[in-house]
Amino acid sequence: MAAAAAAFHQSIGTPHSVGHVNNSGLHQELAKSSVRFISKGFEIDIGLSKRGCYISSKINVSVIRASASQASVIDIVSSPSHTKANDSRKKSNEAALILIRHGESLWNEKNLFTGCVDVPLSKKGVEEAIEAGKRISNIPVDMIYTSALIRAQMTAMLAMTQHRRKKVPVIMHNESERARAWSQIFSEDTLKQTIPVVADWRLNERMYGELQGLNKQETADRYGKEQVHEWRRSYDIPPPNGESLEMCAQRAVAYFKDQIEPQLLAGKNVMIAAHGNSLRSIIMYLDKLTSQEVISLELSTGIPMLYISKEGKFIRRGSPAGPAEAGVYAYTKNLALYRQKLDEMVH
Ligand SMILES: O=C(O)[C@@H](CO)OP(=O)(O)O
């Protein structure tokens, strides 16, 4: 039953245009000198330099170069008897990694500091999760990691309701011997049609200490905007009795390196549904951001981000635009083939 494991994902980059900036759920951070937007496959930095205000954008050229020499995703659609495809996958080190910040929660809606308080998605958050699922519905997922918090788990599960492959995400219960034994699956065929979901507290939102449950605006009015900004967006200054981003990054990145990266290196396609700060930590590691760069990185709720893991490197591919847009899935041959197989299954 331990076989009920496995899975990872790839990401895709997209061309960018300043014209897209305002319509894609982008978030803006009140950074002191610069702001980075990440959405739909492009990055835009806006900031102040000695010469005035600047705007710069980035296309990852490796996106274009990233070819697809392997068939790592094909066998996920094909029957298990397609051993040739399976062999190809073993040789391949390419895998997709999808990151999704949970949809809006009931406390995001109320503008409350949330941290590790376990609140569910709002109605809008449910819709965002479903929309995120549509965007990734043509991308293979072999394994899902979420935090221990319901808003991330709801997001992962709702997103998977939209996936065209129709595998069933199943939460792994390894918290005790009995939990493990009682959640076993006794059919190999059924098992093959499942996606293991591993929930771990190390992917949780950073613990917000004594700010948890407080209104963000009221806290700013009371302690001053500067102080609240320092608590929310400095790298190594924790809020009262809470975790700094640095502390959050220590456990989230350690978990990524220990548990998730080996799966990617084995060619498994992975989705991670987590939180603003645990994902910023992981992106800091993937994109080799400095502590200065990460503090101005903001992630929108419910927007999937894709990376390709290849030969130990992570290539940002942005965010798939939607199931109807074929182009975004063709950034690697593997993703295009996977989608083609899905299309063939339907027709
Ligand atoms: O309240 C929280 O837990 C987080 C994420 O919503 O807030 P912040 O934007 O300050 O990181």
The ligand as an ORCA input file, in Angstrom:
! r2SCAN-3c Opt
* xyz 0 1
  O      -2.951     36.268      7.395
  C      -2.130     35.443      6.931
  O      -1.985     34.304      7.387
  C      -1.265     35.843      5.745
  C      -1.804     35.338      4.451
  O      -3.135     35.752      4.208
  O      -1.186     37.234      5.722
  P      -0.006     38.071      5.055
  O      -0.571     38.637      3.794
  O       0.308     39.130      6.064
  O       1.161     37.177      4.822
*
